[in-house]
C-alpha cells in the first residue's frame, strides 16, 4: 500500500477532495498561509526559557513537511477516523496523531477567524450611510440552529441536560449566522446542550443585542417571540400556527418566500456537515467541539473567497521543507 501523504494523494485530485474537503489548489494556498504561523509556533516552543533539552533533542515529528501535517488534520475532519486508523495511514501510532492534531488546531483557529456580528455603537442607526460605516461588510443576515448527536453522558444530570426532545437523542446545539449575499459564515455560537430551545440560545448568546437594527435578519419558526422582545430589530420570522391561530393562505405564501431566502443557511450547514466530524456522533471531548467548528467554518469562508479568484496551480513534486533550526 502506498503511504498516505500529500505527494501521492495530490496526484489524484478527485480523491484528494474526497478525503480532505479541499481541492489541491486551495490546499496549497492554505498551506502557504499557515506555514509562517507554524514556524513561529515551533520557534517559540523550541526556544522557550524553561526548555531543558538542547535544540534537536526530545521527541521528533514523524511527519516532516507542513503539507502532510495539515493533510492529517483535514483527513481527520473530513473522514472523522479514529486516531488509531489515522496513525496507521500516516505510519505512526495513535498518540502521535492526536498530539499533532492538537498542535496544529490552535494555528488554524488563529488563521481562519470568523468575521462575527459586532456593533461598534449602541446608538440606533438613523440612515443607510451610518449602517455602512458601522457594518461595512454586512447586508442581510440569515440565522439558524443545527444539532449534532454526542455520546450518551454517564452522569444522570448531564443525560437529562443534553437530551433533545426534537431529535430523541443526546445532542449539542450550535447557532450559525451567514451573509445572504455571499453565504459567508459570520458567526458560530458556542455549543449548548440539546435540551435548550433555539430562541433561548439566541438570548443566551446576546445575538439580538449585537445585530444591526436597520439590517434585515431572517430566522426560522423556532424564534417565535423575538419580534416582541426585540422590536427595534428588522426580524423576518415565518408564522407558526397553533390551536388558537390557523395560518392563512397569505401567511403560507409569505412563509414560502422566507424559506426561499433562508435556504442559504441550510446550504452553509450542509457545507459544514460535509466534514464528518460535524455530522457523525461526536466522540471526543466537548471542550474541543467549538474551536473545531470555528476552524471548519473559517475554511468554508476561505473556499468561498477563493472560489472565483482561484487559479489552478500545477501539482509540484513533493517538496520536503523542514524548519532547519528544529531538526524535525
C-alpha positions as CSV (number, residue, x, y, z in Angstrom):
1,X,0.0,0.0,0.0
2,X,1.3,3.4,-0.9
3,X,1.9,5.7,2.1
4,X,-0.9,8.2,2.7
5,X,0.7,11.6,2.1
6,X,0.4,14.8,0.1
7,X,2.8,13.6,-2.6
8,X,0.8,10.5,-3.5
9,X,-2.7,11.9,-2.8
10,X,-2.3,15.2,-4.8
11,X,-1.8,13.1,-8.0
12,X,-5.4,12.0,-7.7
13,X,-7.4,15.3,-7.4
14,X,-10.8,13.6,-7.1
15,X,-9.7,11.5,-4.1
16,X,-7.8,14.4,-2.6
17,X,-11.0,16.5,-2.4
18,X,-13.0,13.4,-1.2
19,X,-10.5,12.8,1.7
20,X,-9.9,16.4,2.7
21,X,-12.8,18.6,1.6
22,X,-10.3,20.9,-0.3
23,X,-9.1,20.7,-3.8
24,X,-5.3,20.7,-4.4
25,X,-5.1,24.4,-5.3
26,X,-7.0,25.5,-2.2
27,X,-4.9,23.2,-0.1
28,X,-1.6,24.7,-1.4
29,X,-2.8,28.3,-0.8
30,X,-4.0,27.4,2.7
31,X,-0.7,25.7,3.5
32,X,1.3,28.8,2.5
33,X,-0.9,30.9,4.8
34,X,-0.3,28.5,7.7
35,X,3.4,27.9,7.2
36,X,4.8,31.1,8.8
37,X,2.5,30.6,11.8
38,X,3.7,27.1,12.2
39,X,7.3,28.2,12.0
40,X,6.7,30.9,14.6
41,X,4.9,28.4,16.9
42,X,7.9,25.9,16.6
43,X,10.4,28.7,17.2
44,X,8.5,29.7,20.4
45,X,8.2,26.1,21.5
46,X,11.9,25.2,20.9
47,X,13.4,28.4,22.4
48,X,11.2,28.7,25.4
49,X,13.0,29.7,28.6
50,X,12.1,26.6,30.7
51,X,13.3,24.1,28.0
52,X,15.6,21.5,29.5
53,X,16.9,19.7,26.4
54,X,19.2,21.2,23.7
55,X,17.8,22.0,20.3
56,X,17.5,18.7,18.4
57,X,16.8,16.7,21.5
58,X,13.5,15.2,22.6
59,X,10.6,13.7,20.6
60,X,10.8,14.1,16.8
61,X,7.9,14.6,14.4
62,X,7.2,11.5,12.4
63,X,5.7,13.8,9.7
64,X,8.4,16.1,8.2
65,X,6.5,18.5,5.9
66,X,3.8,21.1,6.8
67,X,1.8,19.8,3.9
68,X,1.4,16.3,5.5
69,X,0.8,17.8,8.9
70,X,-2.2,19.8,7.6
71,X,-3.3,16.8,5.5
72,X,-3.6,14.8,8.7
73,X,-5.9,17.4,10.3
74,X,-8.2,17.7,7.3
75,X,-8.4,14.0,6.8
76,X,-9.4,13.8,10.5
77,X,-12.1,16.5,10.0
78,X,-13.4,15.2,6.7
79,X,-13.5,11.4,7.4
80,X,-13.5,11.5,11.2
81,X,-11.3,8.5,11.5
82,X,-10.0,7.2,14.9
83,X,-6.5,8.2,15.9
84,X,-5.5,4.6,15.6
85,X,-6.5,4.4,11.9
86,X,-5.1,7.8,11.1
87,X,-1.8,6.7,12.7
88,X,-1.9,3.6,10.5
89,X,-2.4,5.6,7.3
90,X,0.4,8.0,8.1
91,X,2.8,5.5,9.5
92,X,2.9,6.1,13.3
93,X,0.9,5.4,16.4
94,X,-2.4,7.0,17.6
95,X,-0.8,9.1,20.4
96,X,1.4,11.0,17.9
97,X,-1.6,11.6,15.7
98,X,-3.7,13.1,18.5
99,X,-0.7,15.2,19.7
100,X,0.0,16.6,16.3
101,X,-3.7,17.5,15.7
102,X,-3.7,19.3,19.0
103,X,-0.7,21.4,17.9
104,X,-2.0,22.3,14.5
105,X,-5.6,23.3,15.6
106,X,-4.7,26.5,17.5
107,X,-2.7,27.7,14.5
108,X,-5.7,27.1,12.2
109,X,-8.0,28.8,14.7
110,X,-5.8,31.9,14.7
111,X,-5.6,32.0,10.9
112,X,-9.3,31.3,10.0
113,X,-11.2,33.6,12.3
114,X,-14.9,34.3,11.6
115,X,-15.9,38.0,11.0
116,X,-18.5,37.8,13.8
117,X,-21.5,40.1,14.4
118,X,-20.5,43.2,16.3
119,X,-22.0,46.6,16.8
120,X,-19.5,49.4,17.3
121,X,-22.1,51.7,18.7
122,X,-25.2,51.1,20.8
123,X,-27.0,54.1,19.4
124,X,-29.8,53.5,16.9
125,X,-28.8,53.8,13.2
126,X,-30.8,56.5,11.5
127,X,-29.8,56.1,7.9
128,X,-28.1,53.6,5.5
129,X,-24.9,55.6,5.5
130,X,-24.4,55.1,9.2
131,X,-25.2,51.4,8.8
132,X,-22.5,51.0,6.1
133,X,-20.0,52.8,8.4
134,X,-20.6,50.6,11.4
135,X,-21.1,47.3,9.5
136,X,-19.5,47.8,6.0
137,X,-19.4,44.1,5.1
138,X,-22.9,43.0,6.4
139,X,-26.0,43.0,4.2
140,X,-28.9,40.8,5.0
141,X,-28.3,38.1,7.7
142,X,-29.8,34.6,8.0
143,X,-29.7,32.6,11.2
144,X,-30.4,29.0,12.2
145,X,-29.5,26.3,14.7
146,X,-28.1,22.9,13.9
147,X,-27.8,19.8,16.2
148,X,-25.3,17.0,16.4
149,X,-25.5,13.8,18.3
150,X,-23.0,13.1,21.1
151,X,-22.1,10.1,23.1
152,X,-24.6,9.3,25.9
153,X,-23.3,11.1,29.0
154,X,-22.5,8.9,32.0
155,X,-23.8,11.4,34.5
156,X,-27.6,11.3,35.1
157,X,-28.0,15.1,35.3
158,X,-26.0,15.6,32.1
159,X,-28.0,13.0,30.3
160,X,-31.2,15.0,31.0
161,X,-29.5,18.3,30.1
162,X,-28.2,17.1,26.8
163,X,-31.3,15.1,25.7
164,X,-33.0,16.7,22.8
165,X,-36.8,16.2,22.7
166,X,-36.8,17.0,19.0
167,X,-34.0,14.6,17.9
168,X,-34.8,12.0,20.7
169,X,-31.1,11.6,21.5
170,X,-28.3,13.5,23.3
171,X,-27.1,16.4,21.2
172,X,-25.2,19.7,21.0
173,X,-26.8,22.8,19.5
174,X,-24.9,25.4,17.6
175,X,-26.3,28.7,16.2
176,X,-25.0,30.0,12.8
177,X,-25.4,33.4,11.1
178,X,-24.5,34.0,7.5
179,X,-24.5,36.7,4.9
180,X,-27.3,36.3,2.5
181,X,-25.4,37.7,-0.5
182,X,-22.3,35.6,-0.3
183,X,-23.2,32.8,2.0
184,X,-20.2,33.6,4.2
185,X,-20.5,32.4,7.8
186,X,-20.4,35.4,10.1
187,X,-20.7,33.7,13.5
188,X,-20.8,30.3,15.1
189,X,-22.1,30.2,18.7
190,X,-20.6,28.1,21.5
191,X,-22.4,24.8,21.7
192,X,-25.3,24.4,24.0
193,X,-27.0,21.3,25.4
194,X,-29.7,19.8,23.2
195,X,-32.5,20.5,25.8
196,X,-32.1,24.3,25.3
197,X,-34.6,25.9,22.9
198,X,-33.4,27.7,19.8
199,X,-34.6,31.0,20.9
200,X,-33.2,30.6,24.4
201,X,-29.8,30.0,22.7
202,X,-30.4,33.2,20.8
203,X,-30.9,35.1,24.0
204,X,-28.0,33.4,25.8
205,X,-25.5,34.4,23.1
206,X,-26.9,38.0,23.2
207,X,-27.1,38.0,19.4
208,X,-30.2,40.3,19.4
209,X,-28.1,43.0,21.2
210,X,-25.4,42.8,18.5
211,X,-27.4,42.6,15.3
212,X,-27.6,45.9,13.4
213,X,-31.0,47.5,14.0
214,X,-31.6,48.5,10.3
215,X,-30.4,45.2,8.9
216,X,-32.9,42.6,7.8
217,X,-32.4,39.3,9.6
218,X,-34.2,36.0,8.6
219,X,-34.9,33.4,11.3
220,X,-36.9,30.2,11.4
221,X,-40.1,29.3,13.3
222,X,-38.0,28.3,16.4
223,X,-37.5,32.0,17.1
224,X,-41.1,32.9,18.0
225,X,-41.2,35.8,20.4
226,X,-38.1,37.5,19.1
227,X,-40.1,40.3,17.4
228,X,-41.8,41.1,20.7
229,X,-38.5,41.1,22.7
230,X,-36.5,43.0,20.1
231,X,-38.9,45.5,18.5
232,X,-36.1,47.6,17.2
233,X,-34.7,44.8,15.0
234,X,-35.9,44.0,11.5
235,X,-36.6,40.4,12.0
236,X,-38.4,38.2,9.5
237,X,-39.8,35.0,11.1
238,X,-42.4,32.6,9.4
239,X,-45.8,32.5,11.0
240,X,-46.5,29.4,13.1
241,X,-50.0,28.0,13.6
242,X,-51.4,26.6,16.9
243,X,-54.7,25.7,18.4
244,X,-55.8,29.3,18.6
245,X,-54.4,30.6,15.3
246,X,-54.7,29.0,11.9
247,X,-52.1,30.0,9.3
248,X,-53.8,31.8,6.4
249,X,-53.1,31.4,2.8
250,X,-51.4,34.8,2.8
251,X,-49.1,33.7,5.7
252,X,-48.3,30.4,3.8
253,X,-47.1,32.4,0.8
254,X,-45.1,34.7,3.0
255,X,-43.6,31.7,4.8
256,X,-42.7,30.2,1.4
257,X,-40.9,33.4,0.4
258,X,-38.9,33.4,3.7
259,X,-38.0,29.8,3.2
260,X,-36.6,30.6,-0.2
261,X,-34.3,33.2,1.4
262,X,-33.4,31.1,4.4
263,X,-32.3,28.1,2.3
264,X,-28.8,29.6,2.1
265,X,-28.2,29.0,5.8
266,X,-29.2,25.4,5.3
267,X,-26.6,25.2,2.5
268,X,-24.0,26.6,4.8
269,X,-24.8,24.0,7.4
270,X,-24.6,21.3,4.7
271,X,-21.1,22.5,3.8
272,X,-20.1,22.2,7.5
273,X,-21.5,18.8,7.8
274,X,-19.6,17.5,4.8
275,X,-16.8,17.3,7.3
276,X,-17.9,14.1,9.1
277,X,-16.6,15.3,12.4
278,X,-19.7,17.7,12.5
279,X,-22.1,15.0,11.2
280,X,-21.4,11.7,12.9
281,X,-21.7,11.1,16.6
282,X,-19.1,13.3,18.2
283,X,-16.8,11.1,20.1
284,X,-14.2,13.5,21.5
285,X,-14.1,15.9,24.4
286,X,-16.8,18.5,24.2
287,X,-14.3,21.3,25.0
288,X,-12.7,20.8,21.6
289,X,-16.0,20.9,19.7
290,X,-16.4,24.7,19.5
291,X,-12.8,25.5,18.2
292,X,-13.1,22.7,15.6
293,X,-16.5,24.0,14.4
294,X,-15.0,27.5,14.1
295,X,-12.0,26.2,12.1
296,X,-14.2,24.4,9.6
297,X,-16.5,27.4,9.2
298,X,-13.4,29.6,8.6
299,X,-12.1,27.2,6.0
300,X,-15.5,27.2,4.2
301,X,-15.3,31.1,4.2
302,X,-11.8,30.7,2.8
303,X,-13.1,28.5,0.0
304,X,-15.9,31.0,-0.8
305,X,-13.5,33.9,-1.1
306,X,-11.1,32.0,-3.3
307,X,-13.7,30.3,-5.5
308,X,-13.7,33.0,-8.1
309,X,-10.1,34.1,-7.8
310,X,-8.5,30.6,-7.5
311,X,-6.0,29.9,-10.3
312,X,-5.4,26.2,-10.9
313,X,-1.9,25.5,-9.7
314,X,0.4,22.8,-11.1
315,X,0.9,20.0,-8.7
316,X,4.6,20.2,-7.8
317,X,6.9,17.3,-7.0
318,X,6.7,16.8,-3.3
319,X,8.9,19.4,-1.5
320,X,10.1,18.2,1.9
321,X,10.5,21.5,3.6
322,X,11.8,21.4,7.1
323,X,12.3,24.0,9.7
324,X,16.1,24.0,9.8
325,X,16.6,25.1,13.4
326,X,14.3,22.5,14.8
327,X,15.8,19.4,13.1
328,X,12.4,17.7,12.9
